Amino acid sequence: MLLAGDIGGTSTRLGLFDRAPDRPRQVAIRTFPTAEHNDLSSLLSAFREDAAVKGTSIERACFGVAGPVAGDRAALTNVSPPWTIEARTIAQAFGIQRVSLVNDLQALGYAVPVLLPSEVAVLQEGAAVDGGNVALIAAGTGLGESILHAVDGTFVPVASEGGHADFAARTEREIVVLRDLIQRSGHASVEQVLSGRGLVNLHRVTHAGPCPAVEDLDSPDAPAAIAQAALERRCRGCVDALGMFVDAYGAEAGNLALRALATGGVFIGGGIAPKILPSLIDGRFIRAFVDKELPFRELLEKIPVKVILNEHAALVGAAVRAAAL
């Protein structure tokens, strides 16, 4: 059996999979609040006690971690205090023959070639170039980016910390956001705009006074409340904040597509995109995506852009990677 993990700052998903020719078959998936556990070992112990998992022999495991990975060691950065995960320690403690640690966007990248048409929503049909690279961007608790390099008929996902690159303001209003971020924290990264807390940062700029939809901006539920108020058009400031979020998301996806020369397509992952899908499919995202100087606008207009709808896609990718160990 294969064990897959998607370890994020807010929640951790663990899944048991069986080998299959094209795509590992899901046996059991469980979700845990990351902050309620001290480390990955305690999470795995809880998972192994589940009725569907208990007594199962696990041969291979792969964990996608929301943080930098170096060899067999990874750091989970969006949890306090930060976790350190060591593949060798996990393998010995749980009797697993091979354990691999990859960046969470790498794990998601391994799933891209095996996603079903029903697991994606098309924002731009485009025309994928056979043998072209693919770009992957995912906003959630943080912002992840990856390039899937096309090599000898397969895709090789590459880890990055692109979410911590500088935020590039494009409009006068985004310059206001940029200045506000610098004043608050001394710098402005893309993740400070394109993430759950990024939506809160935008909300602070678009509201001159109290917000009728969100009482506590420091609450972990604030981003969801802002998005819901915007989708229901209950608050003009929330609508503006979500609109700026979508604009920035589309622009950064376009930037990544150019950096990767992603003629094979761009995929939008993470937990936020499926929840705000109505604001993505109305054309605003793609307008920002292609808004570059000629001839690069024409290049971007030909690139397929899709939202990943399967919330367990990173687990599927980790299972794909585990099967290949």
C-alpha positions as CSV (number, residue, x, y, z in Angstrom):
1,M,0.0,0.0,0.0
2,L,1.0,3.6,-0.5
3,L,0.7,6.4,2.0
4,A,0.3,10.0,0.8
5,G,0.3,13.2,2.7
6,D,-0.5,16.9,2.0
7,I,0.8,18.8,5.0
8,G,-0.3,22.4,5.1
9,G,-0.3,25.1,7.7
10,T,-4.1,24.9,8.3
11,S,-4.9,21.3,7.6
12,T,-3.2,18.0,6.8
13,R,-4.7,15.4,4.6
14,L,-3.4,11.8,4.8
15,G,-4.4,9.1,2.3
16,L,-4.0,5.4,1.8
17,F,-3.8,4.3,-1.8
18,D,-3.5,1.0,-3.7
19,R,-1.3,0.7,-6.7
20,A,-3.0,0.9,-10.1
21,P,-1.7,1.1,-13.7
22,D,-2.6,4.8,-14.5
23,R,-3.4,6.4,-11.2
24,P,-3.2,5.0,-7.6
25,R,-6.6,4.0,-6.3
26,Q,-7.9,5.8,-3.2
27,V,-8.6,3.6,-0.2
28,A,-9.0,6.0,2.7
29,I,-8.5,9.8,3.2
30,R,-8.7,11.7,6.5
31,T,-8.2,15.4,7.2
32,F,-6.6,16.7,10.5
33,P,-6.2,20.3,11.8
34,T,-2.4,20.7,11.6
35,A,-2.1,23.0,14.7
36,E,-3.8,20.4,16.9
37,H,-0.8,18.2,16.6
38,N,2.8,18.7,17.7
39,D,4.5,16.9,14.7
40,L,3.9,14.6,11.8
41,S,4.5,11.5,13.8
42,S,1.5,12.2,16.1
43,L,-0.6,12.8,13.0
44,L,0.5,9.5,11.5
45,S,-0.2,7.7,14.7
46,A,-3.8,9.1,14.7
47,F,-4.2,8.1,11.1
48,R,-2.9,4.6,11.6
49,E,-5.5,4.0,14.4
50,D,-8.3,4.7,11.9
51,A,-10.4,1.6,11.3
52,A,-9.8,1.7,7.5
53,V,-6.1,1.9,8.0
54,K,-5.3,-0.1,11.1
55,G,-3.1,-3.2,10.5
56,T,-2.3,-2.2,6.9
57,S,1.3,-2.7,5.7
58,I,2.7,0.5,4.0
59,E,5.6,0.0,1.6
60,R,6.1,3.5,0.2
61,A,5.2,7.0,1.4
62,C,5.4,10.5,0.0
63,F,4.5,13.7,1.8
64,G,4.0,17.1,0.2
65,V,5.1,19.8,2.6
66,A,4.1,23.5,2.5
67,G,7.7,24.7,3.0
68,P,11.3,24.2,1.8
69,V,12.6,20.6,1.4
70,A,16.3,19.8,1.4
71,G,17.1,16.1,0.8
72,D,15.2,14.0,3.4
73,R,14.4,17.0,5.6
74,A,11.5,19.5,5.3
75,A,10.3,22.5,7.2
76,L,6.6,23.4,7.6
77,T,6.7,27.2,7.8
78,N,3.1,28.2,8.0
79,V,2.5,26.7,11.4
80,S,3.7,28.0,14.8
81,P,6.0,26.7,16.1
82,P,7.4,25.5,12.7
83,W,7.7,21.7,12.2
84,T,10.8,19.9,11.1
85,I,10.1,16.6,9.2
86,E,12.8,13.9,8.6
87,A,12.1,11.1,6.1
88,R,14.4,8.7,7.8
89,T,12.8,9.2,11.2
90,I,9.3,8.6,9.8
91,A,10.5,5.5,7.9
92,Q,12.0,4.0,11.0
93,A,9.2,4.9,13.4
94,F,6.4,3.5,11.2
95,G,8.2,0.6,9.4
96,I,8.0,2.1,5.9
97,Q,10.6,1.0,3.4
98,R,10.8,4.2,1.4
99,V,9.7,7.7,2.4
100,S,10.0,10.8,0.1
101,L,9.5,14.4,1.1
102,V,8.6,17.0,-1.6
103,N,7.3,20.5,-1.7
104,D,3.5,20.6,-1.7
105,L,3.4,22.2,-5.1
106,Q,5.6,19.4,-6.4
107,A,3.1,16.9,-5.0
108,L,0.3,18.7,-6.7
109,G,2.3,18.8,-9.9
110,Y,2.6,15.0,-10.0
111,A,-1.2,14.9,-10.1
112,V,-1.6,17.2,-13.1
113,P,-1.0,14.5,-15.8
114,V,-3.6,12.1,-14.3
115,L,-6.4,14.6,-13.6
116,L,-9.7,13.8,-15.1
117,P,-11.7,16.3,-17.2
118,S,-14.3,16.4,-14.4
119,E,-11.7,17.5,-11.9
120,V,-10.9,20.8,-13.6
121,A,-12.8,23.9,-14.6
122,V,-11.6,25.6,-17.8
123,L,-11.0,29.3,-17.7
124,Q,-9.4,29.5,-21.1
125,E,-9.6,26.7,-23.7
126,G,-6.4,27.6,-25.5
127,A,-4.4,25.0,-27.4
128,A,-1.7,23.0,-25.5
129,V,1.5,22.5,-27.3
130,D,2.7,18.9,-27.2
131,G,5.9,18.8,-25.2
132,G,5.4,22.2,-23.7
133,N,6.0,23.1,-20.1
134,V,3.2,23.5,-17.6
135,A,2.9,26.1,-14.8
136,L,1.1,25.5,-11.5
137,I,0.1,28.3,-9.0
138,A,-1.9,27.7,-5.9
139,A,-3.2,30.2,-3.3
140,G,-4.4,29.0,0.0
141,T,-2.9,29.5,3.5
142,G,0.1,30.6,1.5
143,L,1.0,30.9,-2.2
144,G,2.8,28.1,-4.0
145,E,4.3,28.0,-7.5
146,S,5.9,25.3,-9.6
147,I,7.0,24.7,-13.1
148,L,6.4,21.2,-14.6
149,H,9.3,20.8,-17.1
150,A,8.5,18.6,-20.0
151,V,11.3,16.0,-20.2
152,D,11.3,12.9,-22.5
153,G,7.6,12.6,-22.6
154,T,6.9,13.2,-18.9
155,F,6.6,16.1,-16.6
156,V,9.1,16.9,-13.8
157,P,7.7,19.3,-11.2
158,V,10.3,21.7,-9.7
159,A,10.0,23.1,-6.2
160,S,10.1,26.8,-5.7
161,E,9.4,29.5,-3.1
162,G,8.0,31.8,-5.7
163,G,5.2,33.0,-3.4
164,H,7.8,34.9,-1.4
165,A,9.0,36.9,-4.4
166,D,8.2,40.6,-4.5
167,F,4.7,41.7,-5.3
168,A,4.6,43.7,-8.6
169,A,1.9,46.4,-8.4
170,R,0.3,47.1,-11.8
171,T,-2.3,49.8,-11.1
172,E,-2.5,52.9,-8.9
173,R,-4.8,51.0,-6.5
174,E,-2.3,48.2,-6.2
175,I,0.4,50.7,-5.5
176,V,-1.7,51.8,-2.5
177,V,-1.7,48.1,-1.4
178,L,2.0,47.9,-1.9
179,R,2.6,51.0,0.3
180,D,0.3,49.7,3.0
181,L,2.1,46.3,3.1
182,I,5.5,48.0,3.3
183,Q,4.3,50.2,6.1
184,R,2.8,47.3,8.0
185,S,5.6,44.7,7.6
186,G,8.6,46.4,5.9
187,H,8.2,44.4,2.6
188,A,5.6,43.2,0.2
189,S,5.6,39.6,-1.2
190,V,3.2,38.1,-3.6
191,E,1.9,35.8,-0.9
192,Q,0.9,38.8,1.2
193,V,-1.7,39.5,-1.6
194,L,-2.5,36.0,-2.9
195,S,-3.4,33.9,0.1
196,G,-6.0,33.9,2.8
197,R,-4.3,36.6,4.8
198,G,-3.6,38.4,1.4
199,L,-7.4,38.8,1.0
200,V,-7.5,40.3,4.5
201,N,-4.7,42.7,3.5
202,L,-6.7,43.8,0.5
203,H,-9.8,44.2,2.6
204,R,-7.9,46.6,4.9
205,V,-7.3,48.9,1.9
206,T,-10.8,48.7,0.3
207,H,-12.6,49.6,3.6
208,A,-12.6,53.1,4.8
209,G,-14.6,52.1,7.9
210,P,-16.0,49.0,9.7
211,C,-17.1,46.1,7.5
212,P,-20.7,44.9,8.0
213,A,-19.7,41.4,6.9
214,V,-16.5,40.7,8.9
215,E,-16.2,41.6,12.6
216,D,-12.7,40.3,13.3
217,L,-10.0,40.5,10.6
218,D,-7.6,38.5,12.8
219,S,-10.0,35.5,12.9
220,P,-8.9,32.5,10.8
221,D,-12.4,32.6,9.3
222,A,-12.0,36.2,8.0
223,P,-10.9,35.3,4.5
224,A,-13.8,33.0,3.9
225,A,-16.2,35.6,5.3
226,I,-14.8,38.3,3.0
227,A,-15.1,36.1,-0.1
228,Q,-18.6,35.0,0.8
229,A,-19.8,38.6,1.4
230,A,-18.2,39.5,-2.0
231,L,-19.8,36.7,-3.9
232,E,-23.2,37.5,-2.3
233,R,-22.5,41.2,-3.0
234,R,-23.4,42.2,0.6
235,C,-20.5,44.6,1.0
236,R,-19.0,46.9,-1.6
237,G,-15.6,46.9,0.0
238,C,-15.5,43.1,0.1
239,V,-16.5,43.0,-3.6
240,D,-13.6,45.4,-4.3
241,A,-11.2,43.3,-2.3
242,L,-12.1,40.1,-4.1
243,G,-11.9,41.8,-7.4
244,M,-8.4,43.0,-6.7
245,F,-7.5,39.5,-5.5
246,V,-8.7,38.0,-8.8
247,D,-6.8,40.7,-10.8
248,A,-3.6,40.0,-8.9
249,Y,-4.1,36.3,-9.2
250,G,-4.5,36.4,-13.0
251,A,-1.6,38.7,-13.4
252,E,0.8,36.5,-11.3
253,A,-0.4,33.4,-13.2
254,G,0.5,35.2,-16.4
255,N,3.9,36.2,-15.0
256,L,4.5,32.5,-14.1
257,A,3.3,31.3,-17.5
258,L,5.9,33.6,-19.2
259,R,8.7,32.6,-16.8
260,A,7.9,28.9,-17.5
261,L,7.0,29.4,-21.2
262,A,4.1,27.2,-20.2
263,T,2.7,26.4,-23.6
264,G,1.4,23.1,-22.2
265,G,-1.0,24.9,-19.9
266,V,-1.5,26.7,-16.6
267,F,-3.2,25.0,-13.6
268,I,-4.7,26.9,-10.7
269,G,-4.6,24.9,-7.5
270,G,-5.0,25.6,-3.8
271,G,-8.1,25.9,-1.6
272,I,-9.2,29.4,-2.6
273,A,-9.9,29.0,-6.3
274,P,-12.7,26.5,-6.1
275,K,-14.5,28.6,-3.5
276,I,-14.4,31.8,-5.6
277,L,-14.9,30.1,-8.9
278,P,-17.8,32.4,-10.0
279,S,-15.3,35.3,-9.8
280,L,-12.8,33.4,-11.9
281,I,-14.9,32.2,-14.7
282,D,-16.5,35.6,-15.5
283,G,-13.5,36.7,-17.5
284,R,-11.7,39.0,-15.0
285,F,-9.0,36.5,-14.2
286,I,-8.1,35.8,-17.9
287,R,-8.2,39.6,-18.7
288,A,-5.4,40.1,-16.1
289,F,-3.7,36.9,-17.2
290,V,-3.2,38.0,-20.8
291,D,-2.6,41.7,-20.0
292,K,1.0,41.9,-21.2
293,E,2.7,43.7,-24.0
294,L,2.7,42.3,-27.6
295,P,3.6,39.7,-28.8
296,F,3.4,38.0,-25.4
297,R,-0.4,38.7,-25.0
298,E,-0.9,36.6,-28.1
299,L,1.2,33.8,-26.6
300,L,-0.8,33.9,-23.4
301,E,-4.1,33.8,-25.2
302,K,-3.2,30.4,-26.7
303,I,-2.3,28.8,-23.3
304,P,-5.0,26.6,-21.7
305,V,-5.9,27.8,-18.1
306,K,-7.7,25.4,-15.8
307,V,-8.7,25.4,-12.1
308,I,-8.2,22.2,-10.2
309,L,-11.4,21.2,-8.5
310,N,-10.4,18.0,-6.7
311,E,-9.5,19.0,-3.2
312,H,-7.4,15.8,-2.8
313,A,-5.3,16.4,-5.9
314,A,-2.1,16.9,-3.9
315,L,-2.7,13.6,-2.2
316,V,-3.2,11.9,-5.6
317,G,0.1,13.5,-6.7
318,A,1.9,12.3,-3.6
319,A,0.6,8.8,-4.2
320,V,1.8,9.0,-7.8
321,R,5.3,9.9,-6.5
322,A,5.2,7.2,-3.8
323,A,4.4,4.6,-6.4
324,A,7.4,5.6,-8.4
325,L,9.9,5.3,-5.5
